[in-house]
Amino acid sequence: MHDAQTKLRETAKDLLVSAKVDLVLGFQNGSLPLRTRPCFARNAADAGRLVWNRLCTNNLAVYLPRLFEKPANVRGPWTPPKVAVVAKGCDARSIMGLVKEHQVIRENVVIIAMPCQGMISLRKAEAAGASARTSKLDGDDLVAQACLECIQPSVPGANIIIDGPSRSAASDRFQRVKDFEALTAAERWQQFVAQVSKCIRCYACRQACPNCYCKTCFIDQTKPSWAGVGDDPTDLLLFHIGRVFHQAGRCVECDACVRACPVGIDLRLFTQKLVKDVEELFGYVPGTSLEEAPPLSTYRPDDSECFITDP
Amino acid sequence: MTLGAIKKEHLGQLVAAVGAHGGFYGPVLRDNDVCLDQVQPSDTLVLDYANFTLPPKGLFFPRSEVIATHGADGMVETPLPTGKAVLFGVRPCDAMSLTYLDKVFMEAQFADPYYRARRERTLTIALACRDPAATCFCTSVAGSPSGQGGADILAVDIGDALVLESATPAGEAFLAEYRKLLGRPSDNQVKARDAQVAQAVRKVSSIGSDGVTARLQASSESAAWEELAERCLGCGVCTFLCPTCHCFGLYDEEVGPQGRRVRAQDACVFPAFTLEASGHNPRTRQGLRMRHRVMHKFCYTAQSFGDIFCVGCGRCIVNCPANMDIRETLTEVPP
């Protein structure tokens, strides 16, 4: 892990000093125990602050669409930046998706593939208490559920590979979804309502999601207004169903929405159900290749319709 | 000033006695999380928490509320809440936040009838902090882990009992009314309380925010705001979890043949907050929005109300998904 960090700093420094990139998006130490924070490294000194450990949780792909958008205050021609991204498997899958959706210029992005052993879940660490925390940082005890169920810890589309110990891919990651599917419709509905009723509509799930780059989210539109502003379950459900459904064939299971939610809504259960459906019905896993067209942009006569007729 | 004391094991009796005359709101477990809620007979009060995820402002200024309905009969305003309520267990920082919200919703030019009714029907018992969190900085913003501001009574946990002290006439009357349950503390209990108060304040770190209002004012054109905001995701976690953020919007919604007027909390960190009908938005960038939020708390309210509207609870620090840290913003933004 420490070797990887040293190599990362050297790599980032080289990229910046040789002007191959304008910016390295990575992680630096945060202001709290067990927290790192996104680092926008622009020179050699910044590169020296980069860290790599099991606390590098954020999905940095979220910052890319806005970096490739021409700033409102720039008149005349504008050259999009060259950006290197310190990427875990999930982050790189997000980048692949954003390239396919024309939000990111592939040629302008250098993907620095990091060895990922799974990231620590702050919630699990808090529940474990301070003493358990320090002794368990190396094992799998405090690793986020999404990481335990990760099918592709390796980094797709890597431009630079930094070696190190990484976890192997999980085999069956859908057990919880299967348990959920086995419930009656009424029970599933109850569980869904109980979760979204906690929502305070801070939209942290949306803002932390690399896929949520819409200039104006449907929930913020006023003409027409799609949902009320209050805490009526109908309105809360509309936001969450709307947001999750917009992730069909796009969600790479990075867990950013779950981590960002301050009230602990179990969003992963719903995104994972969608991931499972897309995988089983359309044989598509988002973010794994640049060539394969996303299921929502293609049509085959034999496409499954069971999700319409047999929900 | 009147004193009282109650053994922890007798708290349930107090909840029942008060509950017979109105609502008792206190720290209870909901979904494995300690939060403020109306205490049910099946609940046990929890006393060992740093603070609640959600601030108490929602009890007085809910995230959303229907303030009127309209239909064939015209507009019908929602009746004001009535009945007595006791709010137990808010931390002193959060109790302090209520005095700031009072300035906005009760003491400014236009009083808010719903906020006022909820505040006036509620007696607040703050619970002093034993173990302030590493992110607490109340002593840097005019607070204290055993501050009485905003509370009618301050309770101090001395291990097996709570020692209570009234801070307002309403608090004094409450101690008198429940004197049977709230006996007088022994000299030893008072000594234990004083020791507890003294140790807690030592645990709160200072952030060196002296002169912050003037410093921030001079920084309004600083490039540091855009640099800071580069990392910000633009969500509303800091705003909605802040005990003093109080912006709201009014919305008319259709519900079948009826309509309703909803007041809902809003956040200045969202672009739509300043979007004008013309389509123009004066705060186009996250840096401008972040600057506004910080300036509002540490400059504008200091000018218009005489107080910095931050109580040092640390919620915005703990919960920010990008680890933005207001302590750094306050000390590092250069003029």
HADDOCK unambig.tbl for C-alpha pairs under 7 A between the chains (distance, minus, plus):
assign (segid A and resid 30 and name CA) (segid B and resid 323 and name CA) 6.50 0.50 0.50
assign (segid A and resid 37 and name CA) (segid B and resid 322 and name CA) 5.89 0.50 0.50
assign (segid A and resid 37 and name CA) (segid B and resid 323 and name CA) 5.71 0.50 0.50
assign (segid A and resid 38 and name CA) (segid B and resid 231 and name CA) 6.44 0.50 0.50
assign (segid A and resid 38 and name CA) (segid B and resid 322 and name CA) 6.78 0.50 0.50
assign (segid A and resid 202 and name CA) (segid B and resid 235 and name CA) 6.02 0.50 0.50
assign (segid A and resid 202 and name CA) (segid B and resid 236 and name CA) 4.39 0.50 0.50
assign (segid A and resid 202 and name CA) (segid B and resid 237 and name CA) 5.50 0.50 0.50
assign (segid A and resid 202 and name CA) (segid B and resid 240 and name CA) 6.55 0.50 0.50
assign (segid A and resid 203 and name CA) (segid B and resid 235 and name CA) 5.62 0.50 0.50
assign (segid A and resid 203 and name CA) (segid B and resid 236 and name CA) 6.45 0.50 0.50
assign (segid A and resid 204 and name CA) (segid B and resid 235 and name CA) 4.74 0.50 0.50
assign (segid A and resid 204 and name CA) (segid B and resid 236 and name CA) 6.55 0.50 0.50
assign (segid A and resid 204 and name CA) (segid B and resid 237 and name CA) 6.52 0.50 0.50
assign (segid A and resid 207 and name CA) (segid B and resid 233 and name CA) 5.68 0.50 0.50
assign (segid A and resid 207 and name CA) (segid B and resid 234 and name CA) 6.33 0.50 0.50
assign (segid A and resid 207 and name CA) (segid B and resid 235 and name CA) 5.63 0.50 0.50
assign (segid A and resid 208 and name CA) (segid B and resid 233 and name CA) 6.36 0.50 0.50
assign (segid A and resid 228 and name CA) (segid B and resid 253 and name CA) 6.68 0.50 0.50
assign (segid A and resid 229 and name CA) (segid B and resid 264 and name CA) 6.67 0.50 0.50
assign (segid A and resid 230 and name CA) (segid B and resid 64 and name CA) 5.08 0.50 0.50
assign (segid A and resid 230 and name CA) (segid B and resid 262 and name CA) 6.91 0.50 0.50
assign (segid A and resid 230 and name CA) (segid B and resid 264 and name CA) 6.30 0.50 0.50
assign (segid A and resid 231 and name CA) (segid B and resid 64 and name CA) 6.22 0.50 0.50
assign (segid A and resid 260 and name CA) (segid B and resid 321 and name CA) 5.03 0.50 0.50
assign (segid A and resid 262 and name CA) (segid B and resid 319 and name CA) 6.03 0.50 0.50
